[in-house]
Amino acid sequence: MSRTNPLLVAVWSQNRVKIVLIVVLLVAVIAAWFVQRAVVEPRLQELSAAQSRLQMQVRQRQVEYANSGVPVSTAERMEKNLQKFMVMIPGQDDFPRFLGELHDWAERAGLEIHQVNFQPKKDEESGFLQYGLGFSIKGDYAQIKKFIHLLENAERILIIDRIALRGEGQSGKETSVTLQINLTTYFQGESV
């Protein structure tokens, strides 16, 4: 015959729900521990290794920039500015499009360019092609002013080297202005 402990029977009968709850919680804790060991910890180790690699790359980059003598933020800013600058200097094959833009700007100002003289040469220091352009246009002062404004706001490197204005007209009539202008612009590519 089996003997049962009356104390255990009494505790079981009075606290059956609490004991089952404790056993269920204990099983859940053990299951969570196994999940942590089998799933979470390997993934955590992978992520820690990836983080260490990235931190090492960042440190190497900081050392490279520190050795260059330029602060990291300044070097990054200079790199971005250089990229913007390079976009403003198109390839040599873009020269016909530039001439078209020049005529479009004149047309928008109500003017007409009849002839453009240009001389390409290679800038030895930068390696860019430097195009010197010269032309004259005739119109009223407001048209000339608008044309110069359009040139100044071009999205390319465009240097106004020389401007000469000459007024022609009779008293009592609107004065006509002749603009003689020399420009320089740059292109990437081989010298012509």
Backbone as numpy.savetxt, mean C-alpha at the origin, in Angstrom:
# Nx Ny Nz CAx CAy CAz Cx Cy Cz
-24.01 -66.34 53.12 -24.84 -65.18 53.12 -23.96 -63.96 53.12
-24.46 -63.03 52.43 -23.67 -61.80 52.35 -24.09 -60.84 53.42
-23.10 -60.22 53.89 -23.37 -59.25 54.96 -23.23 -57.86 54.36
-24.17 -57.06 54.56 -24.11 -55.68 54.11 -23.95 -54.79 55.31
-23.20 -53.83 55.10 -22.94 -52.87 56.16 -24.15 -51.98 56.31
-24.75 -51.96 57.50 -25.95 -51.15 57.67 -25.69 -49.65 57.50
-24.48 -49.24 57.79 -24.17 -47.82 57.64 -24.17 -47.43 56.16
-23.58 -48.26 55.31 -23.56 -47.98 53.87 -24.97 -48.00 53.28
-25.78 -48.92 53.74 -27.15 -49.01 53.26 -27.91 -47.75 53.65
-27.70 -47.27 54.85 -28.41 -46.08 55.33 -27.97 -44.85 54.53
-26.66 -44.71 54.30 -26.16 -43.56 53.53 -26.69 -43.61 52.11
-26.67 -44.82 51.51 -27.15 -44.98 50.14 -28.61 -44.65 50.03
-29.41 -45.09 50.93 -30.85 -44.86 50.85 -31.20 -43.39 51.08
-30.45 -42.69 51.89 -30.78 -41.29 52.16 -30.17 -40.33 51.13
-29.06 -40.69 50.54 -28.34 -39.76 49.63 -28.11 -40.34 48.24
-29.02 -41.12 47.77 -28.86 -41.80 46.49 -28.61 -40.80 45.35
-29.35 -39.71 45.25 -29.23 -38.72 44.17 -27.88 -38.03 44.25
-27.47 -37.67 45.45 -26.19 -36.97 45.61 -25.02 -37.87 45.22
-25.08 -39.13 45.60 -23.99 -40.05 45.29 -23.91 -40.28 43.78
-25.04 -40.45 43.12 -25.05 -40.63 41.66 -24.49 -39.38 40.98
-24.86 -38.23 41.47 -24.37 -36.97 40.90 -22.85 -36.87 41.06
-22.33 -37.23 42.22 -20.88 -37.19 42.46 -20.16 -38.16 41.52
-20.70 -39.35 41.34 -20.08 -40.34 40.44 -20.11 -39.82 39.00
-21.22 -39.24 38.56 -21.32 -38.69 37.20 -20.31 -37.57 37.01
-20.19 -36.67 37.99 -19.22 -35.58 37.90 -17.79 -36.12 37.86
-17.51 -37.13 38.66 -16.18 -37.74 38.67 -15.86 -38.36 37.30
-16.81 -39.04 36.70 -16.61 -39.61 35.36 -16.41 -38.49 34.34
-17.16 -37.39 34.45 -17.01 -36.27 33.52 -15.63 -35.64 33.65
-15.14 -35.49 34.88 -13.80 -34.92 35.10 -12.74 -35.82 34.48
-12.87 -37.12 34.68 -11.90 -38.06 34.11 -11.96 -38.02 32.58
-13.15 -37.94 32.00 -13.30 -37.86 30.54 -12.68 -36.56 30.01
-12.91 -35.44 30.71 -12.34 -34.16 30.30 -10.81 -34.21 30.35
-10.27 -34.88 31.36 -8.82 -35.01 31.48 -8.26 -35.79 30.29
-8.93 -36.87 29.89 -8.48 -37.65 28.74 -8.57 -36.84 27.45
-9.63 -36.07 27.29 -9.77 -35.21 26.09 -8.65 -34.18 26.07
-8.36 -33.60 27.22 -7.29 -32.61 27.29 -5.96 -33.24 26.89
-5.66 -34.40 27.41 -4.39 -35.07 27.11 -4.32 -35.51 25.64
-5.43 -35.96 25.09 -5.41 -36.53 23.74 -5.59 -35.49 22.64
-6.34 -34.40 22.89 -6.68 -33.45 21.84 -6.08 -32.07 22.09
-6.35 -31.52 23.25 -6.00 -30.12 23.51 -4.49 -29.92 23.63
-3.81 -30.77 24.40 -2.38 -30.57 24.61 -1.56 -30.69 23.32
-1.83 -31.67 22.43 -1.06 -31.69 21.17 -1.30 -30.44 20.32
-2.53 -29.98 20.26 -2.83 -28.76 19.49 -2.15 -27.55 20.12
-2.15 -27.48 21.44 -1.49 -26.39 22.15 0.01 -26.40 21.86
0.61 -27.56 21.81 2.04 -27.66 21.50 2.32 -27.21 20.07
1.45 -27.56 19.12 1.61 -27.10 17.74 1.55 -25.58 17.66
0.55 -25.01 18.33 0.39 -23.55 18.30 1.56 -22.86 18.99
2.05 -23.42 20.07 3.21 -22.83 20.77 4.44 -22.87 19.88
4.64 -23.96 19.16 5.78 -24.06 18.25 5.66 -23.03 17.12
4.45 -22.88 16.57 4.23 -21.88 15.51 4.47 -20.47 16.03
4.01 -20.21 17.24 4.22 -18.89 17.84 5.71 -18.63 18.04
6.44 -19.62 18.49 7.89 -19.47 18.69 8.59 -19.18 17.37
8.20 -19.88 16.30 8.80 -19.63 14.99 8.53 -18.21 14.52
7.29 -17.76 14.67 6.93 -16.40 14.24 7.68 -15.35 15.06
7.79 -15.58 16.37 8.52 -14.63 17.21 9.99 -14.58 16.80
10.56 -15.72 16.45 11.95 -15.75 16.02 12.11 -14.99 14.70
11.16 -15.13 13.78 11.22 -14.39 12.52 11.13 -12.89 12.76
10.24 -12.50 13.67 10.10 -11.07 13.99 11.40 -10.55 14.59
11.99 -11.31 15.51 13.25 -10.88 16.12 14.35 -10.76 15.07
14.42 -11.70 14.14 15.43 -11.63 13.08 15.22 -10.39 12.22
13.97 -10.11 11.91 13.67 -8.92 11.09 14.04 -7.65 11.84
13.75 -7.61 13.13 14.11 -6.44 13.92 15.62 -6.26 13.98
16.35 -7.37 14.10 17.81 -7.29 14.12 18.33 -6.78 12.78
17.77 -7.27 11.68 18.20 -6.81 10.36 17.98 -5.31 10.21
16.81 -4.84 10.60 16.53 -3.40 10.49 17.39 -2.61 11.47
17.61 -3.15 12.66 18.46 -2.44 13.63 19.88 -2.32 13.10
20.38 -3.36 12.44 21.72 -3.31 11.86 21.81 -2.37 10.68
20.67 -2.08 10.05 20.69 -1.15 8.92 20.83 0.29 9.38
20.66 0.54 10.67 20.79 1.90 11.20 19.53 2.72 11.09
18.46 2.14 10.59 17.20 2.85 10.42 16.16 2.20 11.34
15.42 3.00 12.11 14.37 2.40 12.95 13.36 1.64 12.11
12.79 0.58 12.68 11.88 -0.31 11.94 10.73 0.48 11.32
10.08 1.32 12.09 8.92 2.05 11.56 9.33 2.99 10.43
10.49 3.61 10.55 10.97 4.51 9.50 11.30 3.72 8.24
11.92 2.56 8.40 12.26 1.74 7.23 11.01 1.26 6.52
10.00 0.84 7.27 8.75 0.40 6.65 8.07 1.55 5.94
8.08 2.72 6.55 7.47 3.90 5.92 8.23 4.26 4.63
9.55 4.18 4.68 10.35 4.47 3.49 10.06 3.47 2.38
9.89 2.21 2.73 9.59 1.17 1.74 8.24 1.44 1.08
7.23 1.80 1.87 5.91 2.11 1.31 5.98 3.33 0.40
6.72 4.37 0.83 6.85 5.57 0.01 7.57 5.26 -1.29
8.58 4.41 -1.23 9.30 4.04 -2.44 8.40 3.28 -3.41
7.55 2.41 -2.88 6.61 1.68 -3.73 5.63 2.64 -4.40
5.12 3.63 -3.64 4.22 4.63 -4.23 4.95 5.42 -5.32
6.20 5.78 -5.04 6.99 6.54 -5.99 7.19 5.75 -7.28
7.49 4.45 -7.16 7.73 3.62 -8.34 6.47 3.50 -9.20
5.29 3.52 -8.56 4.04 3.45 -9.32 3.86 4.72 -10.15
4.39 5.84 -9.66 4.25 7.11 -10.36 5.18 7.20 -11.58
6.09 6.25 -11.74 7.00 6.24 -12.88 6.66 5.03 -13.75
5.88 5.25 -14.81 5.45 4.12 -15.65 6.58 3.63 -16.55
6.32 2.54 -17.24 7.28 1.99 -18.19 7.38 2.86 -19.44
8.46 2.66 -20.19 8.72 3.45 -21.39 7.60 3.33 -22.41
6.98 2.16 -22.48 5.90 1.96 -23.45 4.65 2.78 -23.11
4.67 3.49 -21.99 3.54 4.33 -21.58 3.67 5.76 -22.13
4.75 6.06 -22.85 4.95 7.42 -23.36 3.82 7.89 -24.27
3.34 7.07 -25.23 2.22 7.54 -26.07 0.97 7.87 -25.25
0.72 7.09 -24.20 -0.44 7.38 -23.34 -0.23 8.72 -22.63
1.01 9.00 -22.22 1.29 10.28 -21.58 1.01 11.44 -22.54
1.44 11.29 -23.80 1.15 12.35 -24.78 -0.36 12.53 -24.94
-1.10 11.43 -24.93 -2.56 11.51 -24.99 -3.12 12.26 -23.80
-2.59 11.98 -22.60 -3.03 12.69 -21.40 -2.74 14.18 -21.52
-1.58 14.52 -22.05 -1.19 15.91 -22.21 -2.19 16.64 -23.12
-2.56 16.00 -24.22 -3.56 16.60 -25.13 -4.94 16.66 -24.46
-5.28 15.64 -23.67 -6.56 15.66 -22.95 -6.62 16.82 -21.96
-5.52 17.05 -21.23 -5.49 18.16 -20.27 -5.67 19.49 -21.00
-5.02 19.63 -22.14 -5.17 20.86 -22.92 -6.62 21.02 -23.37
-7.21 19.94 -23.83 -8.61 19.98 -24.29 -9.55 20.33 -23.14
-9.30 19.76 -21.96 -10.15 20.09 -20.80 -10.05 21.56 -20.42
-8.90 22.16 -20.70 -8.73 23.59 -20.42 -9.21 24.45 -21.58
-9.69 23.83 -22.65 -10.16 24.59 -23.81 -9.03 25.03 -24.72
-7.90 24.32 -24.68 -6.73 24.67 -25.47 -6.41 23.53 -26.44
-5.45 23.81 -27.33 -5.04 22.79 -28.28 -3.52 22.84 -28.43
-2.90 21.66 -28.33 -1.45 21.54 -28.53 -1.24 21.07 -29.96
-0.46 21.85 -30.72 -0.24 21.50 -32.12 1.01 20.65 -32.30
2.03 20.90 -31.52 3.28 20.17 -31.71 4.01 20.07 -30.38
4.53 18.88 -30.09 5.31 18.65 -28.88 6.69 18.17 -29.29
7.70 18.88 -28.85 9.08 18.45 -29.08 9.53 17.71 -27.83
10.18 16.57 -28.01 10.66 15.84 -26.84 12.03 15.25 -27.11
12.77 15.11 -26.04 14.12 14.57 -26.12 14.32 13.60 -24.96
14.39 12.28 -25.25 14.64 11.32 -24.18 16.14 11.18 -23.91
16.46 10.99 -22.65 17.84 10.66 -22.29 17.81 9.86 -20.99
18.82 9.05 -20.81 18.88 8.20 -19.62 19.55 8.97 -18.49
18.89 8.99 -17.34 19.47 9.59 -16.14 20.38 8.53 -15.53
21.68 8.75 -15.60 22.65 7.74 -15.17 22.54 7.43 -13.67
22.21 8.42 -12.89 22.14 8.21 -11.43 20.98 7.30 -11.04
19.79 7.56 -11.60 18.61 6.79 -11.21 18.33 5.61 -12.14
18.83 5.67 -13.38 18.55 4.62 -14.35 17.23 4.83 -15.08
16.50 5.88 -14.77 15.23 6.16 -15.42 15.46 6.90 -16.74
14.47 6.82 -17.62 14.48 7.62 -18.83 13.87 8.98 -18.51
14.59 10.01 -18.84 14.13 11.37 -18.59 13.71 11.96 -19.93
12.45 12.35 -20.01 11.93 12.95 -21.24 11.73 14.44 -21.00
12.46 15.26 -21.76 12.23 16.69 -21.75 11.26 17.03 -22.87
10.21 17.76 -22.56 9.19 18.12 -23.54 9.07 19.63 -23.61
8.80 20.14 -24.79 8.56 21.56 -24.97 7.44 21.79 -25.97
6.58 22.75 -25.67 5.49 23.08 -26.59 4.93 24.44 -26.20
4.12 24.99 -27.09 3.45 26.25 -26.77 1.97 26.11 -27.09
1.18 26.83 -26.31 -0.27 26.86 -26.51 -0.74 28.29 -26.35
-1.89 28.56 -26.95 -2.41 29.92 -26.94 -3.86 29.89 -26.48
-4.21 30.81 -25.60 -5.58 30.91 -25.11 -5.71 32.09 -24.18
-6.84 32.19 -23.50 -6.96 33.29 -22.54 -6.33 32.87 -21.21
-6.20 33.83 -20.31 -5.47 33.59 -19.05 -6.12 32.47 -18.23
-7.44 32.42 -18.16 -8.14 31.40 -17.36 -7.86 30.00 -17.91
-7.83 29.88 -19.23 -7.54 28.58 -19.84 -6.10 28.13 -19.52
-5.17 29.06 -19.64 -3.76 28.75 -19.35 -3.61 28.34 -17.89
-4.28 29.07 -17.01 -4.21 28.78 -15.57 -4.77 27.38 -15.28
-5.89 27.04 -15.91 -6.49 25.72 -15.70 -5.57 24.62 -16.21
-4.94 24.85 -17.37 -4.03 23.85 -17.92 -2.85 23.61 -16.98
-2.27 24.66 -16.46 -1.14 24.51 -15.53 -1.59 23.79 -14.27
-2.79 24.10 -13.81 -3.33 23.40 -12.63 -3.46 21.90 -12.90
-3.93 21.53 -14.08 -4.05 20.11 -14.44 -2.68 19.44 -14.49
-1.68 20.15 -14.99 -0.32 19.60 -15.01 0.20 19.36 -13.59
-0.03 20.34 -12.73 0.47 20.24 -11.35 -0.18 19.10 -10.58
-1.39 18.72 -10.95 -2.11 17.67 -10.24 -2.04 16.31 -10.95
-1.12 16.17 -11.87 -0.95 14.89 -12.57 -0.52 13.81 -11.58
-0.92 12.58 -11.85 -0.58 11.46 -10.96 0.72 10.80 -11.40
1.59 11.53 -11.98 2.89 11.01 -12.40 3.93 12.06 -12.03
5.19 11.66 -12.07 6.26 12.61 -11.82 6.33 13.54 -13.03
6.06 14.80 -12.79 6.02 15.78 -13.87 6.60 17.08 -13.32
7.70 17.52 -13.90 8.39 18.72 -13.43 8.21 19.81 -14.47
7.72 20.95 -14.03 7.61 22.11 -14.92 8.93 22.86 -14.80
9.75 22.76 -15.86 11.09 23.36 -15.84 11.06 24.86 -16.13
10.22 25.26 -17.08 10.22 26.66 -17.49 8.85 27.02 -18.05
8.41 28.21 -17.69 7.16 28.76 -18.21 7.45 30.18 -18.69
6.99 30.47 -19.89 7.08 31.84 -20.40 5.70 32.22 -20.91
5.19 33.36 -20.44 3.89 33.86 -20.86 4.09 35.14 -21.66
3.34 35.26 -22.74 3.40 36.47 -23.54 1.96 36.86 -23.88
1.59 38.07 -23.52 0.25 38.56 -23.79 0.18 39.25 -25.14
-0.89 39.00 -25.84 -1.13 39.63 -27.13 -2.56 40.11 -27.15
-2.76 41.28 -27.59 -4.13 41.75 -27.69 -4.18 43.25 -27.84
-5.37 43.70 -28.12 -5.58 45.12 -28.30 -6.35 45.63 -27.10
-6.20 46.90 -26.84 -6.92 47.47 -25.71 -8.41 47.40 -25.99
-9.16 47.08 -24.95 -10.60 46.97 -25.08 -11.04 45.55 -25.42
-10.15 44.72 -25.85 -10.49 43.33 -26.18 -9.81 42.41 -25.17
-10.30 41.19 -25.07 -9.69 40.21 -24.18 -8.31 39.85 -24.70
-7.36 39.83 -23.80 -5.98 39.57 -24.18 -5.75 38.07 -24.36
-5.09 37.72 -25.43 -4.71 36.33 -25.68 -3.32 36.11 -25.07
-3.12 34.94 -24.48 -1.85 34.64 -23.82 -1.24 33.42 -24.51
0.04 33.52 -24.81 0.79 32.38 -25.35 1.67 31.84 -24.24
1.55 30.54 -24.02 2.34 29.86 -22.99 3.39 29.01 -23.67
4.63 29.28 -23.37 5.73 28.41 -23.81 6.18 27.66 -22.56
6.12 26.32 -22.61 6.40 25.53 -21.41 7.37 24.40 -21.73
8.26 24.14 -20.80 9.17 23.00 -20.87 8.92 22.12 -19.65
8.71 20.83 -19.89 8.42 19.86 -18.83 9.46 18.75 -18.84
9.57 18.08 -17.72 10.37 16.86 -17.64 9.52 15.80 -16.96
9.52 14.60 -17.52 8.86 13.47 -16.89 9.78 12.26 -17.01
9.47 11.22 -16.26 10.35 10.06 -16.19 9.60 8.78 -16.51
10.33 7.83 -17.10 9.80 6.52 -17.42 10.84 5.47 -17.04
10.37 4.27 -16.77 11.28 3.16 -16.51 11.58 2.49 -17.84
12.80 2.04 -18.04 13.12 1.32 -19.27 14.49 1.67 -19.78
14.79 1.14 -20.96 16.10 1.34 -21.58 16.13 2.66 -22.32
17.32 3.21 -22.48 17.45 4.48 -23.19 17.20 4.29 -24.68
16.71 5.34 -25.31 16.35 5.30 -26.72 17.54 5.71 -27.55
